[in-house]
Amino acid sequence: MSAQATAAATPLPFDERSYRDAMGGFASGITVITTHGADGPVGFTCQSFYSVSIEPPLISFSIARTSRSLGAVRAHGRVVVNFLSAEQQHLSGQFARSGTDKWQGVEWSPSPSNGAPVLDGGTGWVAGEIEREIEAGDHLIFLVRVSGLSTDPDRAPLLFYRGAYRELEYMI
């Protein structure tokens, strides 16, 4: 076995800060997952989102087990993943906070495919029905079958990289 193969097979010890720093080296888009709750719309900021399959059309997102939005996500079973645009950095912070009115000043409309809230001004959205919940450490992973979508190619995306919001040089 080569020295390179041995190094790759031997995990190095790390702490939580090292783990966060390493994961921060992967640029990601910012989404807000929305659904309906008993008292109105519910939403939370989420970076752990990705496309899973084209056939059938499946997406996935993760949510902390401690999230106040978890009950509504489970109960309603229908969500919209809203892709934030560069102009919506304030919404990323607004939907990341607990104990505040996350929806104050937010314009939205119901998704035509499942009724969950679609935020105005994003680069796009994907709506769907939850198919499965998977336990994964301190989070839960939701597998969602896509029922509708929309995109706005004229808007630049909001990105997060190494602990800060970033923008692409975006040419239309």
C-alpha positions as CSV (number, residue, x, y, z in Angstrom):
1,M,0.0,0.0,0.0
2,S,1.4,3.4,-0.9
3,A,2.0,6.2,1.6
4,Q,-0.7,8.2,-0.1
5,A,-3.3,5.4,0.2
6,T,-2.3,4.9,3.9
7,A,-2.8,8.6,4.6
8,A,-6.2,8.6,2.9
9,A,-7.3,5.5,4.9
10,T,-6.2,6.9,8.3
11,P,-8.7,9.5,9.6
12,L,-7.1,12.5,11.3
13,P,-8.5,13.6,14.6
14,F,-10.4,16.9,14.4
15,D,-12.6,19.1,16.6
16,E,-15.9,20.8,15.8
17,R,-14.3,24.0,14.7
18,S,-12.0,22.2,12.3
19,Y,-15.0,20.4,10.9
20,R,-17.0,23.6,10.4
21,D,-14.0,25.3,8.8
22,A,-13.5,22.4,6.3
23,M,-17.2,22.3,5.4
24,G,-17.2,26.1,5.0
25,G,-14.7,25.5,2.1
26,F,-17.6,24.3,0.0
27,A,-19.6,27.2,-1.5
28,S,-23.4,26.7,-1.3
29,G,-26.5,28.5,-2.3
30,I,-28.9,29.7,0.4
31,T,-32.4,28.4,0.5
32,V,-35.4,29.1,2.7
33,I,-37.6,26.0,3.2
34,T,-41.3,27.0,3.6
35,T,-44.5,25.2,4.6
36,H,-47.7,25.9,6.5
37,G,-48.1,25.6,10.3
38,A,-51.1,25.7,12.6
39,D,-50.7,29.5,12.9
40,G,-49.7,30.5,9.4
41,P,-46.6,30.1,7.2
42,V,-43.4,28.6,8.6
43,G,-39.9,28.8,7.2
44,F,-36.2,28.4,7.9
45,T,-32.9,29.1,6.3
46,C,-31.2,26.0,4.9
47,Q,-27.9,25.4,3.2
48,S,-28.2,21.6,3.3
49,F,-30.2,21.2,0.1
50,Y,-29.5,19.2,-3.1
51,S,-31.0,17.5,-6.1
52,V,-31.2,13.7,-5.7
53,S,-32.7,12.3,-8.8
54,I,-34.2,13.3,-12.2
55,E,-36.3,10.2,-12.6
56,P,-38.2,10.3,-10.4
57,P,-37.7,14.0,-9.6
58,L,-36.4,14.0,-6.0
59,I,-34.7,16.7,-3.8
60,S,-33.4,16.6,-0.3
61,F,-32.8,19.0,2.6
62,S,-31.7,18.7,6.2
63,I,-33.2,20.2,9.3
64,A,-31.9,20.3,12.9
65,R,-33.8,18.0,15.3
66,T,-34.1,21.1,17.6
67,S,-35.7,23.3,14.9
68,R,-39.0,25.0,15.8
69,S,-40.0,24.4,12.2
70,L,-39.7,20.7,12.3
71,G,-43.2,20.0,13.6
72,A,-44.8,22.0,10.8
73,V,-42.7,20.3,8.1
74,R,-43.7,16.9,9.4
75,A,-47.4,17.8,9.9
76,H,-48.0,19.6,6.6
77,G,-45.8,17.2,4.5
78,R,-45.6,19.8,1.6
79,V,-42.7,22.2,1.2
80,V,-41.2,24.8,-1.1
81,V,-37.4,25.2,-1.3
82,N,-36.9,28.9,-2.2
83,F,-33.5,29.7,-3.8
84,L,-32.5,33.2,-2.5
85,S,-31.1,35.8,-4.8
86,A,-28.2,38.2,-4.1
87,E,-30.8,40.9,-3.2
88,Q,-32.3,38.6,-0.5
89,Q,-29.4,38.4,2.0
90,H,-31.6,39.9,4.7
91,L,-34.1,37.0,4.3
92,S,-31.3,34.5,5.0
93,G,-30.7,36.1,8.4
94,Q,-34.4,36.8,9.0
95,F,-35.4,33.1,8.5
96,A,-32.4,31.8,10.5
97,R,-33.5,33.5,13.7
98,S,-35.8,31.8,16.2
99,G,-38.4,33.6,18.3
100,T,-39.1,36.5,15.9
101,D,-41.7,37.1,13.3
102,K,-39.8,35.7,10.3
103,W,-42.6,36.7,7.9
104,Q,-42.6,40.4,8.7
105,G,-42.4,42.4,5.5
106,V,-42.1,39.2,3.4
107,E,-44.0,39.0,0.1
108,W,-45.1,35.5,-0.8
109,S,-47.8,33.5,-2.7
110,P,-48.9,29.9,-2.5
111,S,-47.2,27.4,-4.8
112,P,-49.6,26.4,-7.6
113,S,-48.6,22.7,-7.1
114,N,-48.8,22.2,-3.3
115,G,-49.9,25.5,-1.7
116,A,-46.7,26.0,0.4
117,P,-45.3,29.6,0.4
118,V,-43.2,30.8,-2.5
119,L,-41.1,33.9,-1.6
120,D,-41.1,36.7,-4.1
121,G,-37.8,37.7,-5.6
122,G,-35.7,34.5,-5.6
123,T,-33.8,32.8,-8.3
124,G,-36.3,30.0,-8.3
125,W,-38.1,27.5,-6.2
126,V,-39.0,23.8,-6.1
127,A,-42.2,22.5,-4.5
128,G,-42.9,18.9,-3.4
129,E,-44.3,16.3,-1.1
130,I,-42.2,14.7,1.6
131,E,-41.6,11.0,0.8
132,R,-39.3,10.0,3.6
133,E,-37.5,11.1,6.7
134,I,-34.0,9.8,7.5
135,E,-32.3,10.1,10.9
136,A,-28.8,11.6,10.5
137,G,-27.0,12.6,13.7
138,D,-28.3,15.9,15.1
139,H,-30.3,16.5,11.9
140,L,-33.0,14.8,9.9
141,I,-32.9,14.4,6.1
142,F,-36.1,14.8,4.2
143,L,-36.5,13.2,0.7
144,V,-39.0,15.2,-1.3
145,R,-40.8,14.3,-4.6
146,V,-40.9,17.4,-6.8
147,S,-44.4,18.5,-7.9
148,G,-43.6,21.9,-9.3
149,L,-40.8,24.4,-10.0
150,S,-39.9,27.7,-11.4
151,T,-36.7,29.6,-12.2
152,D,-35.8,33.2,-12.8
153,P,-32.5,33.3,-14.9
154,D,-32.4,37.1,-14.7
155,R,-31.5,37.1,-10.9
156,A,-28.1,36.3,-9.4
157,P,-27.9,33.7,-6.6
158,L,-26.9,34.4,-3.0
159,L,-24.0,32.2,-2.0
160,F,-22.2,31.4,1.3
161,Y,-18.5,30.5,1.4
162,R,-16.0,30.5,4.3
163,G,-18.4,32.1,6.8
164,A,-19.5,35.0,4.5
165,Y,-22.1,35.8,1.9
166,R,-20.7,36.0,-1.6
167,E,-21.9,37.0,-5.0
168,L,-20.9,35.8,-8.4
169,E,-19.9,38.1,-11.2
170,Y,-23.2,37.5,-12.9
171,M,-23.7,38.4,-16.5
172,I,-27.2,38.3,-18.0
